């Protein structure tokens, strides 16, 4: 069976920005619902490098999670204040990445998420070839640093950030070309990228088989999974709507068996309720939904 976690950012940003759920309450509630872990959004009031600066702080955080009977399934660092595409000098991005990498190592977290930071409109303001080369060269350095410390790097592609076409995803994977680097396959993002073509600059690029075909094309390159439904819309015209299971159009009986063929080296499935307005109240329903999938396909 797969171990099940959920992203803590659903309870600290967006609709919860002014009323974040305290970290201790997140841990105790997820534990009571039978979760195996939590995926840490390293920002807001939840643990991050700045509010847990010392080894003692970080050891205490690890112990709090363990005491709740949970484990960390990954870390989403706060890199959105940095520049990755629209600068020749990405040293600030790499420094921020290194800070989060050290934080992950101290907490015993084995997976670190990245994205391309800038929105897809940036490609209308500069040469896309230059933009892609900056992403690839920077990530090559970051991925090697992470490999040296035993942490894998996973890229979450999505409509809200540059390089959001299926061919973009495949090309960057090929050009970074490192065993320690792969993509985070978020089911709702995959649908919006491959079936809808949301926020794609220039000519829209979709796949006849939608999210399933994209998963097939990425087989062997997926190293992290987020499971959540999609209703085919965007949240705020920016990123994919992360709809609770059953509120969307995705065929998980089709998608999940393919994802089981992806060759992932760990056993985590993570629920992502990012920006869902009542994420805290629908968490239990989503846990029931993913438990049903786990019973069918998690063995």
CORCORUR-V851166 format. One record per pair of residues at least 12 apart in sequence whose ideal C-beta (glycine too) atoms are under 10 Angstrom apart, sorted by the first residue. I is the first residue (numbers start at 1). GAP is how many residues later the second one is. If there is no record, write none. Layout:
i=I gap=GAP
i=I gap=GAP
This chain:
i=1 gap=35
i=1 gap=266
i=1 gap=268
i=1 gap=290
i=1 gap=293
i=1 gap=294
i=1 gap=296
i=1 gap=297
i=1 gap=298
i=2 gap=34
i=2 gap=223
i=2 gap=225
i=2 gap=254
i=2 gap=258
i=2 gap=262
i=2 gap=264
i=2 gap=265
i=2 gap=266
i=2 gap=267
i=2 gap=268
i=2 gap=288
i=2 gap=289
i=2 gap=291
i=2 gap=292
i=2 gap=295
i=2 gap=296
i=2 gap=297
i=3 gap=32
i=3 gap=33
i=3 gap=34
i=3 gap=67
i=3 gap=68
i=3 gap=70
i=3 gap=263
i=3 gap=264
i=3 gap=265
i=3 gap=266
i=3 gap=267
i=3 gap=291
i=3 gap=295
i=4 gap=26
i=4 gap=29
i=4 gap=30
i=4 gap=31
i=4 gap=32
i=4 gap=33
i=4 gap=69
i=4 gap=223
i=4 gap=263
i=4 gap=264
i=4 gap=265
i=4 gap=266
i=4 gap=267
i=4 gap=282
i=4 gap=283
i=4 gap=286
i=4 gap=287
i=4 gap=289
i=4 gap=290
i=4 gap=294
i=5 gap=25
i=5 gap=30
i=5 gap=31
i=5 gap=32
i=5 gap=33
i=5 gap=34
i=5 gap=35
i=5 gap=65
i=5 gap=66
i=5 gap=67
i=5 gap=68
i=5 gap=69
i=5 gap=221
i=5 gap=263
i=5 gap=264
i=5 gap=265
i=5 gap=266
i=5 gap=267
i=5 gap=285
i=6 gap=20
i=6 gap=24
i=6 gap=27
i=6 gap=29
i=6 gap=31
i=6 gap=32
i=6 gap=33
i=6 gap=67
i=6 gap=220
i=6 gap=222
i=6 gap=263
i=6 gap=264
i=6 gap=265
i=6 gap=266
i=6 gap=267
i=6 gap=273
i=6 gap=277
i=6 gap=280
i=6 gap=281
i=6 gap=284
i=7 gap=31
i=7 gap=32
i=7 gap=33
i=7 gap=34
i=7 gap=66
i=7 gap=67
i=7 gap=69
i=7 gap=106
i=7 gap=219
i=7 gap=221
i=7 gap=235
i=7 gap=263
i=7 gap=264
i=7 gap=265
i=7 gap=266
i=7 gap=267
i=7 gap=272
i=8 gap=12
i=8 gap=13
i=8 gap=15
i=8 gap=18
i=8 gap=19
i=8 gap=22
i=8 gap=30
i=8 gap=31
i=8 gap=32
i=8 gap=33
i=8 gap=34
i=8 gap=35
i=8 gap=36
i=8 gap=38
i=8 gap=39
i=8 gap=64
i=8 gap=68
i=9 gap=30
i=9 gap=31
i=9 gap=32
i=9 gap=33
i=9 gap=34
i=9 gap=35
i=9 gap=37
i=9 gap=67
i=9 gap=69
i=9 gap=263
i=9 gap=264
i=9 gap=265
i=9 gap=266
i=9 gap=270
i=10 gap=16
i=10 gap=29
i=10 gap=31
i=10 gap=218
i=10 gap=232
i=10 gap=261
i=10 gap=262
i=10 gap=263
i=10 gap=264
i=10 gap=265
i=10 gap=266
i=10 gap=269
i=10 gap=270
i=10 gap=272
i=10 gap=273
i=10 gap=276
i=11 gap=12
i=11 gap=14
i=11 gap=15
i=11 gap=18
i=11 gap=19
i=11 gap=30
i=11 gap=33
i=11 gap=34
i=11 gap=35
i=11 gap=262
i=11 gap=268
i=11 gap=269
i=11 gap=272
i=12 gap=14
i=12 gap=29
i=12 gap=31
i=12 gap=32
i=12 gap=33
i=12 gap=34
i=12 gap=267
i=13 gap=28
i=13 gap=30
i=13 gap=31
i=13 gap=33
i=13 gap=261
i=13 gap=262
i=14 gap=221
i=14 gap=222
i=14 gap=225
i=14 gap=228
i=14 gap=259
i=14 gap=260
i=14 gap=261
i=14 gap=262
i=14 gap=263
i=14 gap=265
i=15 gap=260
i=15 gap=261
i=15 gap=262
i=15 gap=263
i=15 gap=264
i=15 gap=265
i=16 gap=28
i=16 gap=29
i=16 gap=259
i=16 gap=260
i=16 gap=261
i=16 gap=262
i=16 gap=263
i=16 gap=264
i=17 gap=27
i=19 gap=261
i=20 gap=24
i=20 gap=25
i=20 gap=26
i=21 gap=24
i=21 gap=25
i=21 gap=258
i=21 gap=259
i=21 gap=262
i=22 gap=23
i=22 gap=24
i=23 gap=15
i=23 gap=17
i=23 gap=21
i=23 gap=22
i=23 gap=23
i=23 gap=24
i=23 gap=28
i=23 gap=38
i=23 gap=41
i=23 gap=42
i=24 gap=40
i=24 gap=44
i=25 gap=255
i=26 gap=12
i=26 gap=14
i=26 gap=20
i=26 gap=42
i=26 gap=44
i=26 gap=254
i=26 gap=257
i=27 gap=37
i=27 gap=38
i=27 gap=40
i=27 gap=41
i=27 gap=42
i=27 gap=43
i=28 gap=36
i=28 gap=39
i=28 gap=40
i=28 gap=42
i=29 gap=39
i=29 gap=251
i=29 gap=254
i=29 gap=255
i=30 gap=35
i=30 gap=38
i=30 gap=39
i=30 gap=40
i=30 gap=253
i=30 gap=257
i=31 gap=34
i=31 gap=36
i=31 gap=37
i=31 gap=38
i=31 gap=39
i=32 gap=36
i=32 gap=37
i=32 gap=252
i=33 gap=250
i=33 gap=251
i=33 gap=253
i=33 gap=254
i=33 gap=255
i=33 gap=258
i=34 gap=35
i=34 gap=250
i=34 gap=253
i=34 gap=254
i=34 gap=257
i=35 gap=33
i=35 gap=34
i=35 gap=35
i=35 gap=36
i=35 gap=38
i=35 gap=236
i=35 gap=248
i=35 gap=252
i=35 gap=255
i=36 gap=33
i=36 gap=34
i=36 gap=35
i=36 gap=37
i=36 gap=231
i=36 gap=232
i=36 gap=233
i=37 gap=28
i=37 gap=31
i=37 gap=32
i=37 gap=33
i=37 gap=34
i=37 gap=35
i=37 gap=36
i=37 gap=37
i=37 gap=231
i=37 gap=233
i=38 gap=27
i=38 gap=30
i=38 gap=32
i=38 gap=33
i=38 gap=34
i=38 gap=35
i=38 gap=36
i=38 gap=232
i=39 gap=33
i=39 gap=34
i=39 gap=35
i=39 gap=36
i=39 gap=37
i=39 gap=70
i=39 gap=72
i=39 gap=74
i=39 gap=185
i=39 gap=187
i=39 gap=229
i=39 gap=231
i=39 gap=232
i=39 gap=233
i=40 gap=21
i=40 gap=25
i=40 gap=32
i=40 gap=33
i=40 gap=34
i=40 gap=35
i=40 gap=36
i=40 gap=37
i=40 gap=63
i=40 gap=64
i=40 gap=67
i=40 gap=69
i=41 gap=34
i=41 gap=35
i=41 gap=36
i=41 gap=37
i=41 gap=72
i=41 gap=233
i=42 gap=33
i=42 gap=34
i=42 gap=35
i=42 gap=36
i=42 gap=37
i=42 gap=57
i=42 gap=58
i=42 gap=61
i=42 gap=62
i=42 gap=65
i=42 gap=67
i=42 gap=70
i=42 gap=71
i=43 gap=33
i=43 gap=34
i=43 gap=35
i=43 gap=36
i=43 gap=37
i=43 gap=38
i=44 gap=34
i=46 gap=15
i=47 gap=13
i=47 gap=14
i=47 gap=15
i=47 gap=17
i=47 gap=18
i=47 gap=25
i=47 gap=28
i=47 gap=56
i=47 gap=60
i=48 gap=27
i=48 gap=28
i=48 gap=29
i=48 gap=30
i=48 gap=51
i=48 gap=52
i=48 gap=55
i=49 gap=28
i=49 gap=29
i=49 gap=47
i=49 gap=50
i=49 gap=51
i=49 gap=52
i=49 gap=53
i=49 gap=54
i=49 gap=55
i=49 gap=57
i=50 gap=28
i=50 gap=49
i=50 gap=53
i=52 gap=51
i=52 gap=54
i=52 gap=55
i=53 gap=50
i=54 gap=52
i=55 gap=51
i=57 gap=49
i=58 gap=44
i=58 gap=45
i=58 gap=47
i=58 gap=48
i=58 gap=49
i=58 gap=50
i=59 gap=47
i=59 gap=48
i=61 gap=42
i=61 gap=45
i=61 gap=46
i=62 gap=44
i=62 gap=45
i=62 gap=46
i=62 gap=47
i=65 gap=42
i=65 gap=43
i=66 gap=42
i=71 gap=37
i=71 gap=38
i=71 gap=39
i=71 gap=197
i=72 gap=32
i=72 gap=35
i=72 gap=36
i=72 gap=37
i=72 gap=38
i=72 gap=39
i=72 gap=196
i=73 gap=36
i=73 gap=37
i=73 gap=38
i=73 gap=151
i=73 gap=152
i=73 gap=193
i=73 gap=194
i=73 gap=195
i=73 gap=196
i=73 gap=197
i=74 gap=30
i=74 gap=35
i=74 gap=36
i=74 gap=37
i=74 gap=38
i=74 gap=39
i=74 gap=77
i=74 gap=78
i=74 gap=80
i=74 gap=110
i=74 gap=150
i=74 gap=152
i=74 gap=192
i=74 gap=194
i=74 gap=196
i=75 gap=25
i=75 gap=26
i=75 gap=28
i=75 gap=29
i=75 gap=32
i=75 gap=34
i=75 gap=35
i=75 gap=36
i=75 gap=37
i=75 gap=38
i=75 gap=76
i=76 gap=24
i=76 gap=35
i=76 gap=36
i=76 gap=37
i=76 gap=38
i=76 gap=39
i=76 gap=78
i=76 gap=80
i=76 gap=108
i=76 gap=196
i=76 gap=198
i=77 gap=19
i=77 gap=20
i=77 gap=22
i=77 gap=23
i=77 gap=24
i=77 gap=26
i=77 gap=27
i=77 gap=35
i=77 gap=36
i=77 gap=37
i=78 gap=18
i=78 gap=21
i=78 gap=22
i=79 gap=13
i=79 gap=14
i=79 gap=17
i=79 gap=18
i=79 gap=20
i=79 gap=21
i=79 gap=33
i=79 gap=34
i=79 gap=35
i=79 gap=36
i=79 gap=37
i=79 gap=38
i=79 gap=63
i=80 gap=16
i=80 gap=35
i=80 gap=37
i=80 gap=38
i=80 gap=81
i=81 gap=12
i=81 gap=15
i=81 gap=36
i=82 gap=12
i=82 gap=13
i=82 gap=14
i=82 gap=15
i=82 gap=35
i=82 gap=36
i=83 gap=34
i=83 gap=35
i=83 gap=39
i=83 gap=51
i=84 gap=13
i=84 gap=30
i=84 gap=31
i=84 gap=32
i=84 gap=33
i=84 gap=34
i=84 gap=38
i=84 gap=47
i=84 gap=50
i=84 gap=51
i=84 gap=54
i=84 gap=55
i=84 gap=77
i=84 gap=78
i=85 gap=31
i=85 gap=32
i=85 gap=33
i=85 gap=34
i=85 gap=37
i=85 gap=38
i=85 gap=40
i=85 gap=41
i=85 gap=43
i=85 gap=45
i=85 gap=46
i=85 gap=47
i=85 gap=49
i=85 gap=50
i=85 gap=53
i=85 gap=76
i=85 gap=77
i=85 gap=78
i=86 gap=31
i=86 gap=32
i=86 gap=36
i=86 gap=39
i=86 gap=40
i=86 gap=44
i=86 gap=45
i=86 gap=48
i=86 gap=76
i=87 gap=31
i=87 gap=47
i=87 gap=51
i=88 gap=42
i=88 gap=46
i=89 gap=45
i=90 gap=27
i=90 gap=44
i=90 gap=45
i=90 gap=47
i=90 gap=48
i=90 gap=49
i=90 gap=51
i=90 gap=52
i=91 gap=47
i=93 gap=21
i=93 gap=24
i=93 gap=41
i=93 gap=45
i=93 gap=46
i=93 gap=48
i=93 gap=49
i=94 gap=44
i=94 gap=45
i=94 gap=47
i=94 gap=48
i=94 gap=51
i=97 gap=15
i=97 gap=17
i=97 gap=41
i=97 gap=42
i=97 gap=44
i=97 gap=45
i=97 gap=46
i=97 gap=48
i=97 gap=49
i=97 gap=56
i=98 gap=43
i=98 gap=44
i=98 gap=47
i=98 gap=48
i=98 gap=51
i=100 gap=12
i=100 gap=13
i=100 gap=14
i=100 gap=42
i=100 gap=46
i=100 gap=51
i=101 gap=41
i=101 gap=44
i=101 gap=45
i=101 gap=47
i=101 gap=48
i=101 gap=50
i=101 gap=52
i=102 gap=43
i=102 gap=47
i=102 gap=49
i=104 gap=42
i=104 gap=45
i=104 gap=46
i=104 gap=47
i=105 gap=41
i=105 gap=44
i=105 gap=45
i=105 gap=46
i=108 gap=42
i=108 gap=43
i=109 gap=42
i=110 gap=36
i=110 gap=40
i=110 gap=41
i=110 gap=42
i=110 gap=155
i=110 gap=156
i=110 gap=158
i=111 gap=35
i=111 gap=40
i=111 gap=41
i=111 gap=42
i=111 gap=43
i=111 gap=71
i=111 gap=73
i=111 gap=112
i=111 gap=113
i=111 gap=155
i=111 gap=157
i=111 gap=159
i=112 gap=30
i=112 gap=31
i=112 gap=34
i=112 gap=37
i=112 gap=39
i=112 gap=40
i=112 gap=41
i=112 gap=42
i=112 gap=112
i=113 gap=40
i=113 gap=41
i=113 gap=42
i=113 gap=43
i=113 gap=71
i=113 gap=111
i=113 gap=113
i=114 gap=21
i=114 gap=24
i=114 gap=25
i=114 gap=28
i=114 gap=29
i=114 gap=32
i=114 gap=39
i=114 gap=40
i=114 gap=41
i=114 gap=42
i=114 gap=67
i=114 gap=70
i=115 gap=20
i=115 gap=39
i=115 gap=40
i=115 gap=41
i=115 gap=42
i=115 gap=43
i=115 gap=45
i=115 gap=46
i=115 gap=47
i=115 gap=48
i=115 gap=69
i=116 gap=15
i=116 gap=16
i=116 gap=18
i=116 gap=19
i=116 gap=23
i=116 gap=39
i=116 gap=40
i=116 gap=41
i=116 gap=42
i=116 gap=44
i=116 gap=45
i=116 gap=46
i=116 gap=47
i=116 gap=48
i=116 gap=52
i=116 gap=56
i=117 gap=18
i=117 gap=44
i=117 gap=45
i=118 gap=13
i=118 gap=17
i=118 gap=42
i=118 gap=43
i=118 gap=44
i=118 gap=45
i=119 gap=40
i=119 gap=41
i=119 gap=42
i=119 gap=43
i=119 gap=45
i=119 gap=80
i=119 gap=82
i=119 gap=119
i=119 gap=120
i=120 gap=38
i=120 gap=39
i=120 gap=40
i=120 gap=41
i=120 gap=42
i=120 gap=43
i=120 gap=44
i=120 gap=45
i=120 gap=48
i=120 gap=78
i=120 gap=79
i=120 gap=80
i=120 gap=81
i=120 gap=82
i=121 gap=41
i=121 gap=78
i=121 gap=80
i=122 gap=39
i=122 gap=40
i=122 gap=41
i=122 gap=79
i=123 gap=39
i=123 gap=40
i=123 gap=41
i=123 gap=45
i=123 gap=77
i=123 gap=78
i=123 gap=79
i=124 gap=77
i=124 gap=78
i=128 gap=34
i=128 gap=35
i=128 gap=40
i=128 gap=73
i=128 gap=74
i=131 gap=31
i=131 gap=32
i=132 gap=30
i=132 gap=31
i=132 gap=36
i=132 gap=39
i=132 gap=40
i=132 gap=43
i=133 gap=42
i=135 gap=20
i=135 gap=27
i=135 gap=28
i=135 gap=33
i=135 gap=37
i=135 gap=40
i=135 gap=41
i=136 gap=35
i=136 gap=36
i=136 gap=37
i=136 gap=38
i=136 gap=39
i=136 gap=40
i=136 gap=41
i=137 gap=38
i=137 gap=39
i=138 gap=38
i=139 gap=14
i=139 gap=16
i=139 gap=33
i=139 gap=36
i=139 gap=37
i=139 gap=39
i=139 gap=42
i=140 gap=35
i=140 gap=36
i=140 gap=37
i=140 gap=38
i=140 gap=41
i=142 gap=34
i=142 gap=36
i=142 gap=38
i=142 gap=39
i=143 gap=12
i=143 gap=33
i=143 gap=34
i=143 gap=35
i=143 gap=36
i=143 gap=37
i=143 gap=38
i=143 gap=39
i=144 gap=34
i=144 gap=36
i=144 gap=37
i=145 gap=35
i=146 gap=32
i=146 gap=34
i=146 gap=35
i=147 gap=31
i=147 gap=32
i=147 gap=33
i=147 gap=34
i=148 gap=32
i=150 gap=30
i=151 gap=29
i=152 gap=26
i=152 gap=27
i=152 gap=28
i=152 gap=29
i=152 gap=30
i=152 gap=71
i=152 gap=72
i=152 gap=113
i=152 gap=114
i=153 gap=23
i=153 gap=25
i=153 gap=27
i=153 gap=28
i=153 gap=29
i=153 gap=31
i=153 gap=70
i=153 gap=71
i=154 gap=26
i=154 gap=27
i=154 gap=28
i=154 gap=29
i=154 gap=30
i=154 gap=31
i=154 gap=68
i=154 gap=69
i=154 gap=70
i=154 gap=71
i=154 gap=72
i=154 gap=110
i=155 gap=14
i=155 gap=17
i=155 gap=18
i=155 gap=21
i=155 gap=26
i=155 gap=27
i=155 gap=28
i=155 gap=29
i=155 gap=66
i=155 gap=68
i=155 gap=69
i=156 gap=27
i=156 gap=28
i=156 gap=29
i=156 gap=30
i=156 gap=33
i=156 gap=68
i=156 gap=70
i=156 gap=116
i=157 gap=12
i=157 gap=15
i=157 gap=16
i=157 gap=26
i=157 gap=27
i=157 gap=28
i=157 gap=29
i=157 gap=32
i=157 gap=33
i=157 gap=36
i=157 gap=57
i=157 gap=61
i=158 gap=26
i=158 gap=28
i=158 gap=30
i=158 gap=31
i=158 gap=32
i=158 gap=34
i=158 gap=35
i=158 gap=40
i=158 gap=41
i=158 gap=80
i=158 gap=81
i=158 gap=82
i=158 gap=116
i=159 gap=29
i=159 gap=30
i=159 gap=33
i=159 gap=34
i=159 gap=37
i=159 gap=38
i=159 gap=39
i=159 gap=40
i=159 gap=41
i=159 gap=75
i=159 gap=76
i=159 gap=78
i=159 gap=79
i=159 gap=80
i=159 gap=81
i=160 gap=29
i=160 gap=32
i=160 gap=38
i=160 gap=39
i=160 gap=74
i=160 gap=75
i=160 gap=76
i=160 gap=77
i=160 gap=78
i=160 gap=79
i=160 gap=80
i=161 gap=28
i=161 gap=38
i=161 gap=77
i=161 gap=78
i=162 gap=37
i=162 gap=39
i=163 gap=37
i=163 gap=38
i=164 gap=25
i=164 gap=28
i=164 gap=29
i=164 gap=33
i=164 gap=34
i=164 gap=35
i=164 gap=36
i=164 gap=37
i=164 gap=41
i=165 gap=28
i=165 gap=29
i=165 gap=32
i=165 gap=35
i=165 gap=36
i=165 gap=37
i=165 gap=38
i=165 gap=39
i=165 gap=40
i=165 gap=41
i=165 gap=42
i=166 gap=24
i=166 gap=27
i=166 gap=28
i=166 gap=31
i=166 gap=34
i=166 gap=39
i=166 gap=40
i=166 gap=41
i=166 gap=47
i=166 gap=48
i=166 gap=51
i=166 gap=52
i=167 gap=38
i=167 gap=40
i=167 gap=50
i=168 gap=25
i=168 gap=32
i=168 gap=37
i=169 gap=14
i=169 gap=16
i=169 gap=21
i=169 gap=24
i=169 gap=25
i=169 gap=45
i=169 gap=48
i=169 gap=49
i=169 gap=52
i=170 gap=13
i=170 gap=44
i=170 gap=47
i=170 gap=48
i=170 gap=51
i=173 gap=45
i=173 gap=47
i=173 gap=48
i=173 gap=49
i=174 gap=47
i=179 gap=44
i=180 gap=43
i=181 gap=40
i=181 gap=42
i=182 gap=36
i=182 gap=38
i=182 gap=39
i=182 gap=40
i=182 gap=41
i=182 gap=42
i=182 gap=80
i=182 gap=81
i=182 gap=82
i=182 gap=83
i=183 gap=31
i=183 gap=32
i=183 gap=35
i=183 gap=38
i=183 gap=39
i=183 gap=40
i=183 gap=41
i=183 gap=42
i=183 gap=79
i=184 gap=38
i=184 gap=39
i=184 gap=40
i=184 gap=41
i=184 gap=42
i=184 gap=86
i=184 gap=88
i=185 gap=26
i=185 gap=29
i=185 gap=30
i=185 gap=33
i=185 gap=36
i=185 gap=37
i=185 gap=38
i=185 gap=39
i=185 gap=40
i=185 gap=41
i=185 gap=42
i=185 gap=70
i=185 gap=73
i=185 gap=74
i=185 gap=77
i=185 gap=79
i=186 gap=25
i=186 gap=38
i=186 gap=39
i=186 gap=40
i=186 gap=41
i=186 gap=42
i=186 gap=44
i=186 gap=54
i=186 gap=56
i=186 gap=84
i=186 gap=86
i=186 gap=88
i=187 gap=24
i=187 gap=28
i=187 gap=38
i=187 gap=39
i=187 gap=40
i=187 gap=41
i=187 gap=42
i=187 gap=43
i=187 gap=53
i=187 gap=55
i=187 gap=58
i=187 gap=61
i=187 gap=63
i=187 gap=65
i=187 gap=68
i=187 gap=69
i=187 gap=72
i=187 gap=85
i=188 gap=23
i=188 gap=38
i=188 gap=39
i=188 gap=40
i=188 gap=41
i=188 gap=42
i=188 gap=43
i=188 gap=44
i=188 gap=45
i=188 gap=47
i=188 gap=51
i=188 gap=52
i=188 gap=53
i=188 gap=54
i=188 gap=55
i=188 gap=60
i=188 gap=61
i=188 gap=62
i=188 gap=84
i=188 gap=86
i=189 gap=22
i=189 gap=25
i=189 gap=37
i=189 gap=39
i=189 gap=41
i=189 gap=50
i=189 gap=51
i=189 gap=53
i=189 gap=83
i=190 gap=17
i=190 gap=20
i=190 gap=21
i=190 gap=22
i=190 gap=23
i=190 gap=24
i=190 gap=25
i=190 gap=28
i=190 gap=32
i=190 gap=36
i=190 gap=40
i=190 gap=50
i=190 gap=60
i=190 gap=65
i=190 gap=69
i=191 gap=19
i=191 gap=20
i=191 gap=21
i=191 gap=23
i=191 gap=38
i=191 gap=39
i=191 gap=40
i=191 gap=41
i=191 gap=49
i=191 gap=57
i=191 gap=58
i=191 gap=59
i=191 gap=64
i=192 gap=14
i=192 gap=18
i=192 gap=19
i=192 gap=38
i=192 gap=40
i=192 gap=41
i=192 gap=42
i=192 gap=47
i=192 gap=48
i=192 gap=49
i=193 gap=12
i=193 gap=13
i=193 gap=14
i=193 gap=17
i=193 gap=18
i=193 gap=21
i=193 gap=47
i=194 gap=12
i=194 gap=13
i=194 gap=14
i=194 gap=15
i=194 gap=16
i=194 gap=17
i=194 gap=18
i=194 gap=19
i=194 gap=20
i=194 gap=21
i=194 gap=23
i=194 gap=24
i=195 gap=12
i=195 gap=13
i=195 gap=14
i=195 gap=15
i=195 gap=16
i=195 gap=17
i=195 gap=18
i=195 gap=19
i=195 gap=35
i=195 gap=37
i=195 gap=54
i=195 gap=55
i=196 gap=14
i=196 gap=15
i=196 gap=34
i=196 gap=36
i=196 gap=37
i=196 gap=38
i=196 gap=44
i=198 gap=34
i=198 gap=35
i=198 gap=36
i=198 gap=39
i=198 gap=40
i=198 gap=41
i=198 gap=42
i=199 gap=35
i=199 gap=38
i=199 gap=39
i=199 gap=40
i=199 gap=41
i=209 gap=45
i=210 gap=39
i=210 gap=40
i=210 gap=41
i=210 gap=44
i=210 gap=45
i=211 gap=19
i=211 gap=39
i=211 gap=40
i=211 gap=43
i=211 gap=44
i=211 gap=47
i=212 gap=38
i=212 gap=39
i=212 gap=42
i=212 gap=43
i=212 gap=45
i=212 gap=46
i=212 gap=47
i=213 gap=45
i=214 gap=41
i=214 gap=44
i=215 gap=39
i=215 gap=40
i=215 gap=41
i=215 gap=42
i=215 gap=43
i=215 gap=44
i=215 gap=46
i=215 gap=47
i=216 gap=42
i=216 gap=45
i=216 gap=46
i=218 gap=40
i=218 gap=41
i=218 gap=44
i=219 gap=39
i=219 gap=40
i=219 gap=42
i=219 gap=43
i=219 gap=44
i=220 gap=41
i=220 gap=42
i=220 gap=43
i=220 gap=44
i=221 gap=41
i=221 gap=42
i=222 gap=36
i=222 gap=37
i=222 gap=39
i=222 gap=40
i=222 gap=41
i=222 gap=42
i=223 gap=39
i=223 gap=40
i=223 gap=41
i=223 gap=42
i=223 gap=43
i=224 gap=38
i=224 gap=40
i=224 gap=42
i=224 gap=44
i=224 gap=45
i=224 gap=46
i=225 gap=30
i=225 gap=31
i=225 gap=34
i=225 gap=35
i=225 gap=37
i=225 gap=39
i=225 gap=41
i=225 gap=43
i=225 gap=44
i=225 gap=45
i=225 gap=47
i=226 gap=16
i=226 gap=42
i=226 gap=43
i=226 gap=44
i=226 gap=45
i=226 gap=46
i=226 gap=47
i=226 gap=48
i=227 gap=18
i=227 gap=23
i=227 gap=25
i=227 gap=28
i=227 gap=29
i=227 gap=32
i=227 gap=42
i=227 gap=43
i=227 gap=44
i=227 gap=45
i=227 gap=59
i=227 gap=62
i=227 gap=63
i=227 gap=66
i=227 gap=67
i=228 gap=12
i=228 gap=13
i=228 gap=14
i=228 gap=15
i=228 gap=16
i=228 gap=17
i=228 gap=19
i=228 gap=20
i=228 gap=22
i=228 gap=24
i=228 gap=42
i=228 gap=43
i=228 gap=44
i=228 gap=45
i=228 gap=46
i=228 gap=48
i=228 gap=58
i=228 gap=61
i=228 gap=62
i=229 gap=12
i=229 gap=13
i=229 gap=14
i=229 gap=15
i=229 gap=16
i=229 gap=17
i=229 gap=18
i=229 gap=19
i=229 gap=20
i=229 gap=21
i=229 gap=23
i=229 gap=57
i=229 gap=60
i=230 gap=12
i=230 gap=13
i=230 gap=17
i=230 gap=18
i=230 gap=19
i=230 gap=20
i=231 gap=12
i=231 gap=13
i=231 gap=16
i=231 gap=17
i=231 gap=18
i=231 gap=19
i=232 gap=16
i=232 gap=17
i=232 gap=18
i=233 gap=15
i=235 gap=39
i=235 gap=40
i=235 gap=41
i=235 gap=42
i=236 gap=39
i=238 gap=37
i=239 gap=35
i=239 gap=36
i=240 gap=32
i=240 gap=34
i=240 gap=35
i=241 gap=33
i=241 gap=34
i=241 gap=35
i=242 gap=29
i=242 gap=30
i=242 gap=31
i=242 gap=32
i=242 gap=33
i=242 gap=34
i=242 gap=37
i=242 gap=44
i=243 gap=30
i=243 gap=33
i=243 gap=39
i=243 gap=43
i=244 gap=27
i=244 gap=29
i=244 gap=32
i=244 gap=34
i=244 gap=35
i=244 gap=38
i=244 gap=39
i=244 gap=41
i=244 gap=42
i=244 gap=45
i=245 gap=26
i=245 gap=37
i=245 gap=40
i=245 gap=41
i=245 gap=42
i=245 gap=43
i=245 gap=44
i=245 gap=45
i=245 gap=47
i=245 gap=48
i=246 gap=39
i=246 gap=40
i=246 gap=42
i=246 gap=43
i=247 gap=29
i=247 gap=35
i=247 gap=38
i=247 gap=39
i=247 gap=42
i=252 gap=37
i=252 gap=38
i=252 gap=40
i=252 gap=41
i=252 gap=44
i=252 gap=45
i=253 gap=40
i=253 gap=43
i=253 gap=44
i=255 gap=38
i=255 gap=42
i=256 gap=13
i=256 gap=34
i=256 gap=37
i=256 gap=38
i=256 gap=40
i=256 gap=41
i=256 gap=42
i=257 gap=39
i=257 gap=40
i=259 gap=38
i=260 gap=37
i=260 gap=38
i=260 gap=39
i=267 gap=31
i=269 gap=21
i=269 gap=24
i=269 gap=25
i=269 gap=28
i=269 gap=29
i=270 gap=20
i=271 gap=12
i=271 gap=15
i=271 gap=16
i=271 gap=18
i=271 gap=19
i=272 gap=14
i=273 gap=13
